[in-house]
């Protein structure tokens, strides 16, 4: 009889891939390996806790050698879905395999889409191209403030992003426009996410400052900078493991953007944290909660992707990984005897390649718990949905449509 699992904690290190997938060439991602290439770029990583769980056994990582006696179970996963975006990756973790990728618009959105959006906004839009979010507000922030026109941009991912200054477009008005855009983008143009990207600052420009002053802006003179009041508007997902957890009378607690990724469905409580430090703090608090918080605690830590992968910042990526690793011993120490921790990723975002977009990589897979078997190689899993299948079996739920459980391998 194997160990009983009472609670499962999933921590997704957003964008932390462990090497290219066999079809990486189709996505322009040959040679991508977020962990290995980041480590090489900075002269080695110090990740003693994840290393002790078996991280160095998954892919070559300078500073994180393979261990002969891993404390955890280790492996990697192949994305069975088409695409390499956040929604697709997280949905597959929950058991949804998408045969067709969400649409992308590397050349900008079609005129008829922009015309409808401009009707909703009540004015023309700026941008309408693929761009870095920080670069485009530097480029178009001045014109936006002076004209009031929202900035629309996308990336290699399936996203319709709208950047607006919080003084020019008050935040609730921004959210309302983004919700309207979400409702507009349906059918063949149903992008994975509409994202509200508010920003502040005056760009150090006297004319911009004068305009903002007339609108009541009281902030200091500073470069344009995105705020943490970002909000995602995803597609409503098909039925998945979170729905079935709720149907069984069990609870899911979401941390970071998990609640938004699954459109809040089946989630009983959430912590709307906006950076890795806050995500980690919320994760620890949930694990320590006297009532157990929930049977599934599901967290996304997006700084690896948002702040470092998309900005080709290998030193920043390295520092963030090391910060997470330093927090991991306290997280593990707080876990209960029947807890299981799964640490993984949703895609890659190699900061050392010319691209600033996601990379088509295997996510690493680490599993640990006080009563979980140590040193088990989980191999190369055929789909992220193996996590969903394992969660389902652990909680005694009906099998889903995809994935193979590895519960028997790790519980003895």
Secondary structure, DSSP 8 states (H G I E B T S, - for coil): ------EEEEEEETT-EEEE-TTGGGGT-TT--HHHHHHHHHT----HHHHHHTGGGTS--TT----SS-SSEEEEE---SS---HHHHHHHHTT---SS-----TT---HHHHHHHHHHHTS--EEEEE--HHHHHHHHHHHHHHH---EEEE-SSSEEEEEEETTTS-HHHHHHHHHHHHHH--GGG--SEEEEEEEE--TT-HHHHHHHHHTT----S---EE-S--EEEE----S-HHHHHHHTT--EEEETTHHHHTTTTT--EEE---SHHHHHHHHHHHHH-TT-S-SEEEEEE-HIIIIIITTT-HHHHHHHHHHHHHHHHHHHHH--TTEEEEEE-SSB--TTSS--S-B-EEEEEEEE-TTS-SS-EEEEES-THHHHHHHHHHTT----SS----HHHHH-
